[in-house]
Amino acid sequence: MDGQLILSIGEVNAHIRALLTTDDVLSSVYVRGEISNFKLHSSGHMYLTLKDTEGILRAVMFRGSASHLAFRPENGMKVIAHGRVDVFSRDGQYQLYIDELIPDGVGALYVAFEQLKAKLSEEGLFDPAHKKPIPRCPMKIALVTSPTGAAVRDMLRILKARWPIARIRIYPVRVQGAQAPGEICKGIEFVNRYRLADLIITGRGGGSIEDLWAFNDEQVARAIFASQIPVISAVGHEPDFTIADFVADLRAATPSNAAELAVPDRIELAAQIAHMQARMIQSQRNRITVLRQRIEALAGKRVMQDPKNYLADRQMALLHLTQRYEQALIHATQQRRERFLRIAGMLEALSPIRVLARGYAMVQDEEGTIIRQANMLDKDARIRLDFADGAALCRVEETLLEEHDGREKDGK
């Protein structure tokens, strides 16, 4: 055992699981077998065993996938299961984790259906953004379907009853067998090439999955997607789904339902128009009533009874405004007068003339410079003395200066 790798049970199971999950076959595999030991758990999970003559395989289908089943599995039922093989590490047992389960007998067609569905979905052919709106009141409708059978008769009957003004064209094609897909494609292309319709309905009545298989053809799906004219798919009964249903602009549960979806009901439309007409009439009556009330209210006003009253009212309003303006002007003038008098009084109090009136004089030399101190004067200088009532020209004979203690000292 020296140098030999020793693994735990968990490591062995993990290694086996890694091998299984990376295996291209076992990661997505279809298995055919018979159901046994079926058990529906209260959680919604389904536990079962698939068996055939060569062995058994434990399997589980979790609630999320089981909720989409259109049938209830039973012991002894032959089925085809799709899923992945994995190991439950705790028990060390591998089992099939089922995500799809169908009764055997349609297995090959179902696988082809799912593969084409996945392919076209990835390309975006089912994207709602590509869906063209169905015209509200189509005047020309093309039926790309078999010209015989109950389906076309039902569509014609319903279309004529609901919307008799529409012109219906039938493009006859086979809807079953090897030639059907090519004819359906040519019918859709022909209607588009010559713009023969505002709307196309293509489909057939119910049948087995093999009977409906023409509408699971890839070329039919691409012809519907390429159509510039909106297409309603009407294939089989309500539970039946085909590739054409996914790619069409609108899916109808049955051909009869397609006719109902394609056109409005003339009786319902007439009732809607009558209702709208009644509402419009009532709306106009209400409007007339409101306008009449407004006219009556205006007619009762004083101005409408005598136009002179309006002029008298305006004249009184003008007189009132004039009086208010005059009063405001008088008030403003009075305020400005009072302000003027206050400022004049202040200026007068500061006026030098008032000072001179009290017995003072203003002294200026010959240049007009005001003499404020005695030492600014020289002997024989000519000066001007201004009094309140006049002036005098004088000559300085002598200046007398005072000491700081108040005694005189000799001047100039």
C-alpha positions as CSV (number, residue, x, y, z in Angstrom):
1,M,0.0,0.0,0.0
2,D,3.0,2.2,0.1
3,G,2.5,5.2,-2.3
4,Q,-1.0,4.0,-3.1
5,L,-3.7,6.7,-3.2
6,I,-6.3,6.0,-0.5
7,L,-9.7,7.7,-0.9
8,S,-12.6,8.2,1.4
9,I,-16.1,7.0,0.5
10,G,-17.1,10.6,-0.1
11,E,-14.1,11.2,-2.4
12,V,-14.9,8.1,-4.4
13,N,-18.6,9.2,-4.8
14,A,-17.4,12.8,-5.7
15,H,-15.0,11.4,-8.3
16,I,-17.7,9.2,-9.9
17,R,-20.1,12.2,-9.9
18,A,-17.5,14.4,-11.6
19,L,-17.1,11.7,-14.3
20,L,-20.9,11.5,-14.8
21,T,-21.5,15.2,-15.0
22,T,-18.8,15.7,-17.5
23,D,-20.0,12.9,-19.8
24,D,-21.6,14.3,-22.9
25,V,-24.1,11.4,-23.1
26,L,-25.1,11.2,-19.5
27,S,-25.5,14.9,-19.0
28,S,-28.5,15.0,-21.4
29,V,-29.9,11.6,-22.2
30,Y,-33.3,10.2,-23.3
31,V,-34.2,6.8,-21.7
32,R,-37.0,4.5,-22.7
33,G,-38.5,2.2,-20.1
34,E,-41.4,1.0,-18.1
35,I,-42.4,2.8,-14.8
36,S,-42.4,0.8,-11.6
37,N,-42.3,1.6,-7.9
38,F,-43.9,5.0,-8.7
39,K,-44.4,7.2,-5.7
40,L,-45.7,10.8,-5.6
41,H,-44.4,12.4,-2.5
42,S,-46.3,15.0,-0.5
43,S,-43.7,17.6,-1.5
44,G,-44.7,17.1,-5.2
45,H,-41.5,15.2,-6.1
46,M,-41.9,11.9,-8.1
47,Y,-39.8,8.9,-7.3
48,L,-39.8,5.9,-9.7
49,T,-37.8,3.1,-11.3
50,L,-37.4,2.7,-15.1
51,K,-37.0,-0.9,-16.2
52,D,-36.7,-3.0,-19.3
53,T,-35.6,-6.5,-20.0
54,E,-32.0,-5.6,-19.5
55,G,-32.1,-3.8,-16.2
56,I,-33.5,-1.0,-13.9
57,L,-32.6,2.6,-13.4
58,R,-33.7,4.6,-10.3
59,A,-35.1,8.1,-11.2
60,V,-36.5,11.2,-9.6
61,M,-38.5,14.1,-11.0
62,F,-38.7,17.2,-8.9
63,R,-41.8,19.2,-8.3
64,G,-40.8,22.0,-10.7
65,S,-40.6,19.7,-13.7
66,A,-43.4,17.4,-12.5
67,S,-45.9,20.3,-12.3
68,H,-45.7,20.7,-16.1
69,L,-46.7,17.1,-16.9
70,A,-49.9,16.8,-19.0
71,F,-50.5,13.2,-17.7
72,R,-50.2,11.3,-14.4
73,P,-47.5,8.6,-14.5
74,E,-48.6,5.1,-13.4
75,N,-46.9,1.8,-12.8
76,G,-46.6,-0.2,-16.0
77,M,-46.7,2.8,-18.3
78,K,-44.1,2.9,-21.0
79,V,-42.4,6.3,-21.2
80,I,-39.4,8.2,-22.6
81,A,-37.6,10.2,-20.0
82,H,-35.1,13.0,-20.5
83,G,-32.6,14.2,-17.9
84,R,-29.2,13.7,-16.5
85,V,-27.5,10.8,-14.7
86,D,-25.9,11.9,-11.4
87,V,-24.8,10.4,-8.1
88,F,-26.4,11.1,-4.8
89,S,-23.2,11.2,-2.7
90,R,-24.8,10.2,0.6
91,D,-26.1,6.9,-0.7
92,G,-23.5,6.4,-3.4
93,Q,-26.2,5.4,-5.9
94,Y,-26.6,6.9,-9.3
95,Q,-30.0,7.8,-10.7
96,L,-31.7,9.7,-13.5
97,Y,-32.9,13.2,-12.7
98,I,-35.8,13.6,-15.0
99,D,-36.8,17.0,-16.4
100,E,-39.2,15.8,-19.2
101,L,-41.4,12.7,-19.3
102,I,-43.6,11.6,-22.2
103,P,-45.6,8.5,-23.0
104,D,-43.7,6.1,-25.3
105,G,-45.0,5.9,-28.9
106,V,-44.5,9.5,-29.8
107,G,-41.0,9.7,-28.4
108,A,-39.1,10.2,-31.6
109,L,-41.4,12.9,-32.8
110,Y,-41.4,14.6,-29.4
111,V,-37.6,14.7,-29.4
112,A,-37.5,16.2,-32.8
113,F,-40.2,18.7,-31.8
114,E,-38.2,19.8,-28.7
115,Q,-34.9,20.0,-30.6
116,L,-36.4,22.2,-33.3
117,K,-38.2,24.3,-30.7
118,A,-35.0,24.9,-28.8
119,K,-33.1,25.8,-32.1
120,L,-35.7,28.3,-33.3
121,S,-36.1,29.8,-29.9
122,E,-32.4,30.4,-29.7
123,E,-32.5,32.1,-33.1
124,G,-35.2,34.5,-31.8
125,L,-38.1,33.3,-34.0
126,F,-40.4,33.2,-30.9
127,D,-39.4,36.6,-29.6
128,P,-42.5,38.7,-28.8
129,A,-40.6,41.7,-30.3
130,H,-41.1,40.2,-33.8
131,K,-44.8,39.7,-33.4
132,K,-46.8,41.8,-35.8
133,P,-50.1,43.3,-34.6
134,I,-53.3,41.7,-35.9
135,P,-55.4,44.3,-37.9
136,R,-58.5,45.4,-36.1
137,C,-60.9,45.2,-39.1
138,P,-59.2,43.2,-41.9
139,M,-60.9,43.6,-45.3
140,K,-59.0,40.7,-47.0
141,I,-58.3,37.4,-45.3
142,A,-56.4,34.5,-46.8
143,L,-57.0,30.9,-45.5
144,V,-53.9,28.8,-46.2
145,T,-55.5,25.4,-45.4
146,S,-57.2,22.4,-46.8
147,P,-60.2,23.4,-48.9
148,T,-62.2,20.4,-47.6
149,G,-63.1,19.4,-44.1
150,A,-64.9,20.8,-41.1
151,A,-62.1,23.3,-40.2
152,V,-62.4,25.5,-43.3
153,R,-66.2,25.3,-43.2
154,D,-66.3,26.5,-39.6
155,M,-63.9,29.4,-40.4
156,L,-65.9,30.5,-43.4
157,R,-69.2,30.3,-41.4
158,I,-67.8,32.3,-38.5
159,L,-66.1,34.9,-40.6
160,K,-69.2,35.6,-42.8
161,A,-71.4,35.8,-39.7
162,R,-69.1,38.1,-37.7
163,W,-67.6,40.3,-40.5
164,P,-69.5,39.8,-43.8
165,I,-67.7,42.7,-45.6
166,A,-64.4,40.9,-45.5
167,R,-63.2,39.2,-48.7
168,I,-62.1,35.7,-48.0
169,R,-59.6,33.9,-50.3
170,I,-58.7,30.2,-49.8
171,Y,-55.3,29.1,-50.9
172,P,-55.7,25.3,-51.0
173,V,-52.9,23.2,-49.6
174,R,-52.4,19.8,-48.1
175,V,-52.1,19.9,-44.4
176,Q,-51.0,16.3,-43.8
177,G,-48.3,14.1,-45.3
178,A,-44.9,14.6,-46.8
179,Q,-46.0,17.2,-49.4
180,A,-47.9,19.3,-46.9
181,P,-45.0,21.5,-45.5
182,G,-43.9,22.6,-49.0
183,E,-47.4,23.5,-50.1
184,I,-48.0,25.5,-46.9
185,C,-44.8,27.4,-47.4
186,K,-45.7,28.2,-51.0
187,G,-49.2,29.3,-50.0
188,I,-47.8,31.8,-47.4
189,E,-45.2,33.1,-49.8
190,F,-47.8,33.5,-52.7
191,V,-50.1,35.6,-50.5
192,N,-47.2,37.8,-49.5
193,R,-45.8,38.2,-53.0
194,Y,-49.0,39.6,-54.4
195,R,-50.3,41.2,-51.2
196,L,-53.6,39.3,-51.5
197,A,-54.6,39.7,-47.9
198,D,-54.4,41.9,-44.7
199,L,-54.3,38.7,-42.6
200,I,-53.3,35.1,-43.1
201,I,-54.9,32.2,-41.2
202,T,-53.1,28.8,-41.5
203,G,-53.9,25.6,-39.8
204,R,-56.1,22.5,-39.7
205,G,-58.5,20.6,-37.5
206,G,-57.5,18.1,-34.8
207,G,-55.7,14.9,-35.1
208,S,-52.8,12.8,-33.8
209,I,-49.3,14.3,-33.5
210,E,-48.4,12.7,-36.8
211,D,-51.4,14.3,-38.5
212,L,-50.4,17.7,-37.2
213,W,-46.7,17.3,-37.9
214,A,-46.6,19.5,-41.0
215,F,-47.0,22.5,-38.7
216,N,-43.9,21.3,-36.8
217,D,-41.8,21.6,-39.9
218,E,-38.8,24.0,-39.8
219,Q,-39.5,25.5,-43.3
220,V,-43.1,26.2,-42.4
221,A,-42.0,28.0,-39.2
222,R,-39.5,30.1,-41.2
223,A,-42.1,30.9,-43.9
224,I,-44.5,32.2,-41.1
225,F,-41.7,34.2,-39.5
226,A,-40.7,35.8,-42.9
227,S,-44.3,36.7,-43.7
228,Q,-44.8,40.5,-44.0
229,I,-48.6,39.9,-43.5
230,P,-49.6,39.0,-39.9
231,V,-50.3,35.2,-39.5
232,I,-52.7,33.5,-37.1
233,S,-51.9,29.8,-36.4
234,A,-54.9,27.6,-35.9
235,V,-53.8,24.0,-35.5
236,G,-55.8,21.2,-33.9
237,H,-57.6,21.5,-30.6
238,E,-56.8,23.7,-27.6
239,P,-54.2,21.3,-25.9
240,D,-52.3,20.9,-29.2
241,F,-49.2,23.0,-29.6
242,T,-47.0,23.1,-32.7
243,I,-44.0,25.0,-33.8
244,A,-46.2,27.1,-36.0
245,D,-48.1,28.3,-32.8
246,F,-44.9,29.6,-31.3
247,V,-43.7,31.5,-34.3
248,A,-47.0,32.9,-35.5
249,D,-48.1,36.4,-34.6
250,L,-51.1,35.0,-32.8
251,R,-52.0,31.5,-31.7
252,A,-55.6,30.4,-31.8
253,A,-56.8,27.4,-29.8
254,T,-58.8,26.0,-32.8
255,P,-59.6,27.1,-36.4
256,S,-63.0,28.4,-35.1
257,N,-61.3,30.4,-32.5
258,A,-58.9,31.8,-35.2
259,A,-61.9,33.1,-37.1
260,E,-63.2,34.8,-33.9
261,L,-59.9,36.4,-33.2
262,A,-59.4,37.5,-36.8
263,V,-62.4,39.8,-37.1
264,P,-64.7,41.8,-34.9
265,D,-68.3,40.8,-34.4
266,R,-70.4,43.2,-36.4
267,I,-73.3,42.9,-33.9
268,E,-70.9,43.8,-31.0
269,L,-69.3,46.5,-33.1
270,A,-72.7,48.0,-34.0
271,A,-73.6,48.0,-30.3
272,Q,-70.4,49.7,-29.5
273,I,-71.0,52.4,-32.2
274,A,-74.5,52.9,-30.9
275,H,-73.2,53.3,-27.4
276,M,-70.6,55.7,-28.5
277,Q,-73.2,57.7,-30.5
278,A,-75.5,57.9,-27.5
279,R,-72.6,59.1,-25.3
280,M,-71.6,61.7,-27.9
281,I,-75.3,62.9,-28.1
282,Q,-75.6,63.1,-24.4
283,S,-72.3,64.9,-24.1
284,Q,-73.4,67.5,-26.6
285,R,-76.7,67.9,-24.8
286,N,-74.9,68.5,-21.5
287,R,-72.7,71.0,-23.2
288,I,-75.7,72.8,-24.7
289,T,-77.3,72.9,-21.3
290,V,-74.2,74.4,-19.7
291,L,-73.9,77.0,-22.4
292,R,-77.6,77.9,-22.1
293,Q,-77.2,78.3,-18.3
294,R,-74.2,80.6,-18.9
295,I,-76.2,82.7,-21.5
296,E,-79.1,83.0,-19.0
297,A,-76.7,84.0,-16.3
298,L,-75.2,86.7,-18.5
299,A,-78.6,87.9,-19.7
300,G,-79.5,88.5,-16.1
301,K,-76.6,90.7,-15.4
302,R,-77.2,94.5,-15.0
303,V,-75.0,95.4,-17.9
304,M,-76.9,93.2,-20.3
305,Q,-80.2,94.8,-19.2
306,D,-79.1,98.4,-20.0
307,P,-75.6,99.1,-21.5
308,K,-75.7,102.6,-19.8
309,N,-75.5,100.8,-16.5
310,Y,-72.1,99.4,-17.5
311,L,-70.8,102.9,-18.4
312,A,-72.2,104.3,-15.1
313,D,-70.5,101.6,-13.2
314,R,-67.2,102.3,-15.0
315,Q,-67.6,106.0,-14.4
316,M,-68.1,105.5,-10.7
317,A,-65.1,103.3,-10.6
318,L,-63.0,105.9,-12.4
319,L,-64.2,108.6,-10.1
320,H,-63.3,106.5,-7.1
321,L,-59.8,105.8,-8.5
322,T,-59.4,109.6,-9.3
323,Q,-60.2,110.5,-5.7
324,R,-57.8,107.9,-4.4
325,Y,-55.1,109.2,-6.7
326,E,-55.7,112.9,-5.6
327,Q,-55.6,111.9,-1.9
328,A,-52.4,110.0,-2.4
329,L,-50.8,112.9,-4.3
330,I,-51.8,115.4,-1.6
331,H,-50.4,113.1,1.1
332,A,-47.2,112.6,-0.8
333,T,-46.8,116.4,-1.4
334,Q,-47.4,117.1,2.3
335,Q,-44.8,114.6,3.3
336,R,-42.2,116.1,0.9
337,R,-43.0,119.7,2.2
338,E,-42.5,118.7,5.7
339,R,-39.2,117.0,4.9
340,F,-38.1,120.1,3.0
341,L,-38.9,122.3,5.9
342,R,-36.9,120.0,8.3
343,I,-33.9,120.1,6.0
344,A,-34.2,123.9,5.5
345,G,-34.3,124.4,9.3
346,M,-31.2,122.3,9.8
347,L,-29.4,124.2,7.1
348,E,-30.4,127.5,8.5
349,A,-29.2,126.5,12.0
350,L,-25.8,125.8,10.4
351,S,-25.7,129.0,8.3
352,P,-22.8,131.5,9.0
353,I,-25.3,134.4,8.5
354,R,-27.1,133.3,11.7
355,V,-23.8,133.5,13.5
356,L,-23.0,136.9,12.1
357,A,-26.5,138.1,13.2
358,R,-25.5,137.5,16.8
359,G,-22.7,140.2,16.6
360,Y,-19.9,138.2,15.1
361,A,-17.9,139.2,12.0
362,M,-16.0,137.2,9.4
363,V,-12.5,138.3,8.5
364,Q,-10.9,137.7,5.1
365,D,-7.6,138.9,3.7
366,E,-7.2,140.4,0.2
367,E,-7.1,136.9,-1.4
368,G,-10.4,136.0,0.3
369,T,-8.7,133.6,2.8
370,I,-10.7,133.5,6.1
371,I,-8.6,134.7,9.0
372,R,-9.1,132.5,12.0
373,Q,-6.2,133.6,14.2
374,A,-4.6,137.0,14.9
375,N,-1.1,135.8,14.1
376,M,-2.2,135.3,10.5
377,L,-2.2,139.1,10.1
378,D,0.6,141.5,9.6
379,K,0.7,145.2,10.3
380,D,-0.8,147.4,7.6
381,A,-2.5,144.3,6.0
382,R,-5.8,145.1,4.3
383,I,-8.7,143.0,5.5
384,R,-12.4,142.7,4.9
385,L,-14.9,142.4,7.7
386,D,-18.3,140.8,6.8
387,F,-21.3,141.6,9.1
388,A,-24.9,140.4,9.0
389,D,-26.0,143.6,7.2
390,G,-22.8,144.4,5.1
391,A,-19.0,144.6,5.1
392,A,-16.1,147.0,5.9
393,L,-12.6,147.3,4.4
394,C,-9.9,147.9,7.1
395,R,-6.2,148.1,7.7
396,V,-4.4,146.4,10.5
397,E,-2.5,148.9,12.7
398,E,-1.3,146.3,15.3
399,T,-2.1,142.7,16.3
400,L,-2.5,141.8,20.0
401,L,-1.7,138.2,20.9
402,E,-2.7,136.6,24.2
403,E,-0.6,134.3,26.3
404,H,-2.0,131.0,27.3
405,D,-2.6,132.5,30.8
406,G,-4.8,135.2,29.2
407,R,-2.2,138.1,29.4
408,E,-1.5,140.1,26.3
409,K,1.9,140.2,24.6
410,D,3.3,142.4,22.0
411,G,2.1,141.8,18.6
412,K,3.4,142.8,15.2
